[in-house]
Amino acid sequence: MKKIIAAVVLMLVATGGFAQDAISKFFSKYQADESFSQVTVSSKMFGLFTNMEADTPEDKEVLNAISKLKGLRILAKEDARNARELYKEAFTLIPMKDYEELLSVRDKDKDMKFLIKESGGKISELIMIMGGTKDFMVMTLFGEIDLKQVSRIGKKMNVEGLEKLEKMNQPDKSDKQPEKKN
């Protein structure tokens, strides 16, 4: 439950409008199922955060990023025997032609993917889908999204997976040319 609450707070920093997002059907299908935990954060809630005072320039950047968010939705299930099936099902409902895969992580216990919807060089939606041997989570964030700020918030709140976004803007070490020896 701690992870869900932390994810919700993180999403408060990076969410947008709840129109017809890519996974509304998935949320609708499972909203009445009490074995799922649900979190919905509105733009009004994000607006309340922007009234807070910032002590540091970094805090000010984070509050600025939050002010551009429109909504956040999280659907999670712990101790799910069908977590991997839910993961696969979520992907069948996403119109992949509208989204670009940003990051994919796979290990023995879980699969995680981040997808973005980009328009005019700005990210308008971030989707994270995670399915493991026991746990499942899908999160969608709307608004004008700054991945660096989402990563910082995720790192501070210890939200698993979101810290990986921080590496998205760093150059790959393999891109560097080998140094010449004299």
SEZAKE-215215 format. One record per residue (C-alpha): y, z, x; residue in one letter. Coordinates in steps of 0.25 Angstrom, whole numbers, plus 5000, padded with zeros to 4 digits. Each point is the difference from the previous one (the first is absolute). Example, Ala and Ser with C-alpha at 12.3 -4.5 7.8 and 13.67 -1.06 7.14 Angstrom:
! SEZAKE-215215
+------+------+------+----+
:   yy :   zz :   xx : aa :
+------+------+------+----+
: 4982 : 5031 : 5049 :  A :
: 5014 : 4998 : 5006 :  S :
+------+------+------+----+
//
This chain:
! SEZAKE-215215
+------+------+------+----+
:   yy :   zz :   xx : aa :
+------+------+------+----+
: 5000 : 5000 : 5000 :  M :
: 5009 : 5003 : 5012 :  K :
: 4999 : 4985 : 5004 :  K :
: 5004 : 4995 : 4986 :  I :
: 5012 : 5009 : 5000 :  I :
: 5004 : 4996 : 5014 :  A :
: 4998 : 4985 : 4996 :  A :
: 5009 : 5002 : 4988 :  V :
: 5011 : 5006 : 5008 :  V :
: 4999 : 4989 : 5010 :  L :
: 5000 : 4990 : 4988 :  M :
: 5013 : 5006 : 4995 :  L :
: 5006 : 4995 : 5012 :  V :
: 4996 : 4985 : 4998 :  A :
: 4998 : 4997 : 4985 :  T :
: 5005 : 4990 : 4990 :  G :
: 5000 : 4995 : 4986 :  G :
: 4987 : 5000 : 4992 :  F :
: 5001 : 4987 : 4993 :  A :
: 4988 : 4992 : 5000 :  Q :
: 4995 : 5003 : 5014 :  D :
: 4987 : 4995 : 5006 :  A :
: 4991 : 5011 : 4997 :  I :
: 5006 : 5005 : 4986 :  S :
: 4986 : 4995 : 4994 :  K :
: 4993 : 5009 : 5010 :  F :
: 5009 : 5012 : 4996 :  F :
: 4998 : 4997 : 4986 :  S :
: 4985 : 4999 : 5000 :  K :
: 4999 : 5014 : 5007 :  Y :
: 5012 : 5008 : 4995 :  Q :
: 4992 : 5007 : 4989 :  A :
: 4988 : 5003 : 5010 :  D :
: 5002 : 5015 : 5003 :  E :
: 4992 : 4999 : 5013 :  S :
: 5012 : 4992 : 5006 :  F :
: 5013 : 5007 : 5005 :  S :
: 5013 : 4992 : 4996 :  Q :
: 5014 : 5001 : 5005 :  V :
: 5012 : 4992 : 4995 :  T :
: 5014 : 5001 : 5006 :  V :
: 5012 : 4994 : 4994 :  S :
: 5012 : 4994 : 5006 :  S :
: 5008 : 5012 : 4994 :  K :
: 4991 : 5010 : 5008 :  M :
: 5004 : 4992 : 5013 :  F :
: 5014 : 5000 : 4996 :  G :
: 5000 : 5015 : 5000 :  L :
: 4995 : 5000 : 5014 :  F :
: 5012 : 4992 : 5005 :  T :
: 5009 : 5012 : 4995 :  N :
: 4995 : 5009 : 5011 :  M :
: 5008 : 5002 : 5013 :  E :
: 4995 : 4994 : 5013 :  A :
: 5000 : 5009 : 5012 :  D :
: 4997 : 4989 : 5010 :  T :
: 5002 : 4985 : 5001 :  P :
: 4985 : 4998 : 4998 :  E :
: 5001 : 5008 : 4987 :  D :
: 5011 : 4991 : 4996 :  K :
: 4992 : 4988 : 5003 :  E :
: 4988 : 5005 : 4992 :  V :
: 5009 : 5004 : 4988 :  L :
: 5007 : 4986 : 5000 :  N :
: 4986 : 4994 : 5000 :  A :
: 4996 : 5009 : 4988 :  I :
: 5012 : 4995 : 4992 :  S :
: 4995 : 4986 : 5000 :  K :
: 4986 : 5004 : 4994 :  L :
: 4997 : 4997 : 4985 :  K :
: 4987 : 5006 : 4998 :  G :
: 4987 : 5005 : 5005 :  L :
: 4986 : 5001 : 4994 :  R :
: 4987 : 5006 : 5005 :  I :
: 4986 : 5000 : 4994 :  L :
: 4990 : 5008 : 5008 :  A :
: 4986 : 5005 : 4998 :  K :
: 4993 : 5010 : 5009 :  E :
: 4985 : 5002 : 5002 :  D :
: 4998 : 4986 : 4993 :  A :
: 4986 : 4995 : 5002 :  R :
: 5006 : 4986 : 4997 :  N :
: 5012 : 5000 : 5009 :  A :
: 4996 : 4987 : 5007 :  R :
: 4998 : 4993 : 4987 :  E :
: 5014 : 5005 : 4995 :  L :
: 5006 : 4995 : 5013 :  Y :
: 4994 : 4986 : 4997 :  K :
: 5004 : 5000 : 4986 :  E :
: 5014 : 5003 : 5003 :  A :
: 5001 : 4987 : 5008 :  F :
: 4994 : 4992 : 4989 :  T :
: 5013 : 5003 : 4992 :  L :
: 5010 : 4997 : 5011 :  I :
: 5005 : 4986 : 5000 :  P :
: 4998 : 4998 : 5015 :  M :
: 5009 : 4987 : 5000 :  K :
: 5012 : 5009 : 4997 :  D :
: 4997 : 5010 : 5011 :  Y :
: 4998 : 5000 : 5015 :  E :
: 4991 : 5010 : 5007 :  E :
: 5008 : 5008 : 5010 :  L :
: 4989 : 5009 : 5006 :  L :
: 4985 : 5002 : 4998 :  S :
: 4992 : 5012 : 5005 :  V :
: 4985 : 5001 : 5000 :  R :
: 4991 : 5011 : 5005 :  D :
: 4987 : 5006 : 4996 :  K :
: 5006 : 5009 : 4990 :  D :
: 5011 : 4992 : 4993 :  K :
: 5007 : 4987 : 4998 :  D :
: 5015 : 4999 : 4999 :  M :
: 5009 : 4989 : 4998 :  K :
: 5015 : 4998 : 4998 :  F :
: 5006 : 4989 : 4993 :  L :
: 5014 : 4996 : 4998 :  I :
: 5008 : 4991 : 4991 :  K :
: 5012 : 4994 : 5007 :  E :
: 5012 : 4992 : 4995 :  S :
: 5012 : 4995 : 5007 :  G :
: 4995 : 5008 : 5013 :  G :
: 5000 : 5013 : 4993 :  K :
: 4988 : 5008 : 4995 :  I :
: 5000 : 5003 : 4986 :  S :
: 4986 : 5006 : 4998 :  E :
: 4990 : 5007 : 5009 :  L :
: 4986 : 5002 : 4995 :  I :
: 4990 : 5009 : 5007 :  M :
: 4985 : 5000 : 4996 :  I :
: 4990 : 5009 : 5006 :  M :
: 4986 : 5001 : 4997 :  G :
: 4990 : 5009 : 5008 :  G :
: 4986 : 5006 : 4998 :  T :
: 5006 : 5011 : 4991 :  K :
: 5015 : 4998 : 4997 :  D :
: 5008 : 4988 : 4994 :  F :
: 5015 : 4999 : 4999 :  M :
: 5009 : 4989 : 4996 :  V :
: 5015 : 5001 : 5002 :  M :
: 5012 : 4991 : 4997 :  T :
: 5014 : 5001 : 5004 :  L :
: 5012 : 4992 : 4994 :  F :
: 5014 : 4997 : 5004 :  G :
: 5006 : 4996 : 5013 :  E :
: 4990 : 5006 : 5010 :  I :
: 5002 : 5004 : 5015 :  D :
: 4987 : 5001 : 5006 :  L :
: 5005 : 5008 : 5012 :  K :
: 5005 : 5011 : 4991 :  Q :
: 4988 : 5000 : 4991 :  V :
: 4992 : 5002 : 5013 :  S :
: 5009 : 5011 : 5005 :  R :
: 4999 : 5007 : 4986 :  I :
: 4985 : 4998 : 5001 :  G :
: 4999 : 5006 : 5014 :  K :
: 5008 : 5012 : 4996 :  K :
: 4992 : 5003 : 4987 :  M :
: 4987 : 4997 : 5007 :  N :
: 4996 : 4989 : 4990 :  V :
: 4988 : 4993 : 5006 :  E :
: 5001 : 4985 : 5002 :  G :
: 5016 : 4999 : 4999 :  L :
: 5002 : 5003 : 5015 :  E :
: 4993 : 4987 : 5003 :  K :
: 5013 : 4993 : 4994 :  L :
: 5008 : 5005 : 5012 :  E :
: 4992 : 4991 : 5010 :  K :
: 5004 : 4987 : 4991 :  M :
: 5013 : 4998 : 5008 :  N :
: 4996 : 5004 : 5014 :  Q :
: 4996 : 4988 : 5009 :  P :
: 4985 : 4999 : 5003 :  D :
: 4997 : 5003 : 5015 :  K :
: 4991 : 4988 : 5000 :  S :
: 5013 : 4991 : 4998 :  D :
: 5006 : 5004 : 5013 :  K :
: 4998 : 4991 : 5012 :  Q :
: 4993 : 5005 : 5012 :  P :
: 5009 : 5004 : 5011 :  E :
: 5000 : 4992 : 5013 :  K :
: 4996 : 5006 : 5013 :  K :
: 5008 : 4997 : 5012 :  N :
+------+------+------+----+
//
